[in-house]
Amino acid sequence: MFITVKFGEDHQILLNPNCKLVNLIESLKEQCQCGPDVSIDLLDESGNLINLSDLEGSQDIATNHLHERQCYVLVKVIRGEGSEPARYESLLENLWKRSPELAERLQKLSNPNMKDKWRNPVHKKIRAPKEAAFTSSTRSRLSSQQKSRLS
């Protein structure tokens, strides 16, 4: 059983996930030259994050989280400060050209409160509050009231 992980310009590696997660993550970081301090994750073909960054150091078997013969995109996890959510950056170059759907999904995961600008280009019009329409009789009544106050 193997999985394929895509990264870089057009690189891909085969990994055997029949091992502990801690070993798989370490091997993945080494082979993809990410560095030991970088948090990584995998995005499957459906646009779902595996959440490896939450499982780093886990002694759990990787096959419990990864599906055989599945293809994954390597993702860098950028932790938010304080209450800010984490952001995700594809480590597969030109993801927008290769798979626009996955790139869009990754963008949504990075900005969960952001609306789909490109999918729903409906612009809501902001209406100014309606002012009461004054008829000529109302205007004359108002002006006579203002004159009486001034006197």
C-alpha positions as CSV (number, residue, x, y, z in Angstrom):
1,M,0.0,0.0,0.0
2,F,1.4,3.4,-1.0
3,I,0.3,7.0,-1.2
4,T,1.5,9.7,-3.6
5,V,2.5,13.1,-2.3
6,K,3.0,16.0,-4.8
7,F,5.1,19.0,-4.0
8,G,7.6,21.5,-5.6
9,E,7.7,22.2,-9.3
10,D,6.3,18.8,-10.3
11,H,7.8,16.4,-7.9
12,Q,6.0,13.4,-6.4
13,I,7.1,10.7,-4.0
14,L,5.6,7.4,-3.0
15,L,5.3,6.7,0.7
16,N,4.3,3.6,2.6
17,P,1.8,4.8,5.3
18,N,2.0,1.5,7.1
19,C,4.2,3.2,9.8
20,K,3.8,5.5,12.8
21,L,2.6,9.0,11.9
22,V,5.7,10.6,13.6
23,N,8.0,8.6,11.2
24,L,5.9,9.3,8.1
25,I,5.9,13.1,8.9
26,E,9.7,13.1,9.6
27,S,10.4,11.2,6.3
28,L,8.1,13.5,4.4
29,K,9.8,16.6,5.7
30,E,13.2,15.2,4.9
31,Q,12.3,14.1,1.4
32,C,10.6,17.3,0.6
33,Q,13.3,19.4,2.3
34,C,10.8,21.3,4.5
35,G,12.9,21.6,7.6
36,P,12.1,20.1,11.0
37,D,10.4,23.3,12.3
38,V,7.9,23.6,9.5
39,S,4.4,22.3,10.2
40,I,3.0,20.4,7.2
41,D,-0.3,18.8,6.3
42,L,-1.7,16.9,3.4
43,L,-4.7,17.9,1.2
44,D,-6.5,15.0,-0.5
45,E,-8.0,15.1,-4.0
46,S,-11.4,16.0,-2.5
47,G,-9.9,19.1,-0.8
48,N,-9.9,17.7,2.7
49,L,-7.0,18.3,5.1
50,I,-5.7,15.3,6.9
51,N,-4.6,17.5,9.9
52,L,-1.2,16.0,10.2
53,S,0.0,19.2,12.0
54,D,-2.3,18.3,14.9
55,L,-1.0,14.7,14.9
56,E,2.7,15.5,14.9
57,G,4.5,13.3,17.4
58,S,1.6,10.8,17.4
59,Q,2.4,7.2,17.7
60,D,-0.8,6.3,15.8
61,I,-0.4,4.3,12.6
62,A,-0.6,6.5,9.5
63,T,-3.0,4.1,7.7
64,N,-5.7,5.2,10.1
65,H,-5.6,8.6,8.5
66,L,-4.5,8.1,5.0
67,H,-6.1,6.0,2.2
68,E,-4.1,3.7,0.0
69,R,-3.4,4.8,-3.6
70,Q,-4.6,8.3,-2.8
71,C,-2.8,11.3,-4.1
72,Y,-2.1,14.2,-1.7
73,V,-0.8,17.7,-2.1
74,L,1.8,18.8,0.5
75,V,0.7,21.9,2.4
76,K,2.6,24.2,4.8
77,V,0.7,25.2,7.9
78,I,1.2,28.8,9.1
79,R,0.0,29.1,12.6
80,G,-2.1,32.2,13.4
81,E,-1.2,34.4,16.3
82,G,-3.5,34.4,19.3
83,S,-7.1,33.7,18.1
84,E,-6.2,33.9,14.4
85,P,-6.9,30.7,12.5
86,A,-4.1,28.8,10.8
87,R,-3.4,29.6,7.1
88,Y,-2.4,27.0,4.5
89,E,0.1,27.4,1.7
90,S,0.5,24.8,-1.1
91,L,4.0,23.4,-1.5
92,L,3.0,22.2,-5.0
93,E,3.9,25.1,-7.3
94,N,1.2,26.5,-9.6
95,L,-1.7,24.7,-7.8
96,W,-4.1,27.2,-9.4
97,K,-3.1,26.0,-12.9
98,R,-3.0,22.3,-12.0
99,S,-6.1,22.1,-9.9
100,P,-8.2,25.2,-9.5
101,E,-10.7,23.4,-7.3
102,L,-8.1,22.4,-4.8
103,A,-6.5,25.8,-4.8
104,E,-9.9,27.4,-4.1
105,R,-10.6,24.9,-1.4
106,L,-7.2,25.7,0.2
107,Q,-8.0,29.4,0.0
108,K,-11.3,28.8,1.8
109,L,-9.6,26.8,4.5
110,S,-7.1,29.6,5.0
111,N,-9.9,32.3,5.1
112,P,-13.0,30.6,6.4
113,N,-14.9,33.9,6.8
114,M,-14.2,35.0,3.2
115,K,-17.0,34.8,0.7
116,D,-16.6,33.3,-2.8
117,K,-15.7,36.3,-4.8
118,W,-15.2,34.4,-8.0
119,R,-18.1,31.9,-7.7
120,N,-20.9,34.3,-6.6
121,P,-20.2,37.6,-8.2
122,V,-23.5,39.0,-6.9
123,H,-22.9,42.5,-5.6
124,K,-25.4,43.7,-3.0
125,K,-26.5,47.2,-3.5
126,I,-26.5,49.4,-0.5
127,R,-29.6,51.5,-0.4
128,A,-29.6,54.9,1.2
129,P,-32.3,55.4,3.9
130,K,-35.4,56.7,2.4
131,E,-36.3,60.2,3.3
132,A,-40.0,61.1,3.6
133,A,-41.1,62.7,0.4
134,F,-42.5,66.1,1.1
135,T,-45.4,67.3,-0.9
136,S,-45.8,71.0,-1.7
137,S,-48.5,71.3,1.0
138,T,-46.2,69.7,3.6
139,R,-43.4,72.1,2.6
140,S,-45.5,75.2,3.0
141,R,-46.8,74.0,6.3
142,L,-43.2,73.4,7.5
143,S,-42.1,76.7,6.3
144,S,-45.0,78.5,8.1
145,Q,-44.2,76.6,11.3
146,Q,-40.5,77.6,11.1
147,K,-41.5,81.3,10.5
148,S,-43.8,81.3,13.5
149,R,-41.0,79.9,15.7
150,L,-38.6,82.6,14.6
151,S,-41.1,85.4,15.4
